Amino acid sequence: MSVMTMDIDWAPDVVIEYTLSLLEKYGVKCTIFATHKTDALLFCNRDLFEIGIHPNILNAIDCNDVVEELLSIYPEAKGVRSHGLVQGSKICNQFANHGLEYVSNYLIPYYVKPFKLWNGMYQVPYNWEDDVHLMYGYSYDIIDIIDIIDTSQFNIFNFHPIHIYLNTDILERYEEAKNDIDNLESYRNKKEKGIEDFFTMLLENKQQPYNKMVETINGE
């Protein structure tokens, strides 16, 4: 059993919709951590997609205002992953006070095991992220990836829609594209293997289903 997650990171609607269409095409469930209000998520297929929140609290004294704003948009959210993975015991308690059931703020590359916290919430580390894979300098050739991660075992993946849309193969492509947001199409990688290729390979993998995060902590 694995979990597919995404951090929306203020991506344009066209990017989010493109990614959701791929998930819908393959009937794959996904937990989506939202940074902002967008119709792409407000009206998406809730049978496939769980919406969590992805608050930016990098410069906040506390997270209450940011969390309250996102929960007013997505009141059904049960999970949270902070932008930049900002965390701490005070922050975690504030999350719990807002009724959130789990936090996914640990990235432990290529290892994963959920555990229960002192306040009843679950900490759910994820073990693979697209930009971290790029920063390690690993390729997106399936033969190379199998040497790093066993896709037949329990994994929690995290993608960013912008990298799927761009089929990012090197971080320089993303850095250039984000400074020219009106011309994203021209930056899409159509030659080398990239993140969209790996994402599609996972969607096509029939060895195991993908669950929502909340189903995983509830043992479903």
C-alpha positions, 0 to 999 in steps of 0.5 A, spaced: 500 500 500 502 506 498 500 514 498 500 519 493 501 526 495 502 533 492 504 540 495 500 545 490 505 551 492 501 556 489 501 553 482 496 556 476 490 552 475 492 550 468 498 546 472 493 543 477 488 541 473 493 538 468 495 534 474 488 532 476 486 529 469 492 524 469 490 522 476 483 521 474 485 518 467 488 512 471 483 512 477 489 514 482 487 517 489 491 522 492 492 527 498 493 534 496 495 539 500 493 546 498 496 553 499 490 557 496 483 557 494 482 554 487 476 552 483 480 546 481 480 543 488 474 546 491 470 542 485 475 536 484 472 529 485 472 527 492 472 520 491 479 520 489 482 526 492 483 528 499 484 535 501 489 537 506 492 544 508 499 546 506 500 553 510 506 558 509 508 559 516 515 561 515 515 568 517 509 567 522 509 568 529 504 562 530 500 559 525 493 560 527 491 565 522 494 562 516 491 555 518 484 558 520 484 562 513 485 555 509 480 551 513 475 556 512 476 554 504 477 547 505 473 545 512 474 538 510 481 538 511 484 532 516 491 533 515 497 538 514 504 539 511 507 546 512 510 549 507 518 548 508 516 543 513 516 548 518 514 544 525 515 544 532 511 542 538 507 549 539 506 549 532 503 541 532 499 543 538 496 549 534 494 544 529 491 539 533 487 545 536 484 546 530 481 539 529 487 536 524 488 529 525 495 528 522 501 532 520 506 530 515 512 534 516 518 529 516 521 527 510 526 521 511 528 519 504 527 512 502 524 510 509 517 511 511 513 509 518 507 513 521 507 513 528 502 516 533 504 523 537 503 525 544 496 529 542 493 523 539 495 526 532 499 521 527 506 524 524 506 521 517 513 521 514 514 521 507 520 518 503 520 520 496 519 527 493 520 530 486 525 536 487 529 532 493 530 526 488 533 532 483 537 535 488 540 528 489 542 528 482 538 521 481 536 520 474 528 518 472 530 512 468 526 506 471 532 502 472 536 507 476 530 508 480 528 501 482 535 501 485 533 506 490 526 505 492 522 499 491 515 501 488 512 494 490 513 496 498 509 501 502 512 508 500 509 515 501 510 519 494 510 527 494 510 531 487 509 538 485 504 539 480 509 544 476 514 539 476 509 534 473 507 539 468 514 541 466 516 534 466 522 537 470 529 533 469 533 538 471 532 544 477 534 549 472 528 548 468 524 549 474 528 556 476 527 559 469 520 557 468 518 560 475 520 567 472 516 566 466 510 563 468 506 566 462 510 562 458 510 555 461 508 551 455 515 553 452 519 550 458 516 543 458 521 537 457 519 533 451 526 530 450 529 527 456 526 523 462 523 527 467 518 527 473 512 526 469 515 520 466 516 517 473 509 520 475 506 516 470 510 510 471 507 510 478 500 511 476 500 505 471 503 500 476 498 495 478 502 492 483 498 496 489 493 501 490 494 508 492 490 510 499 489 517 501 493 519 508 487 519 512 485 511 510 492 509 512 492 512 519 485 509 520 488 502 517 483 502 511 
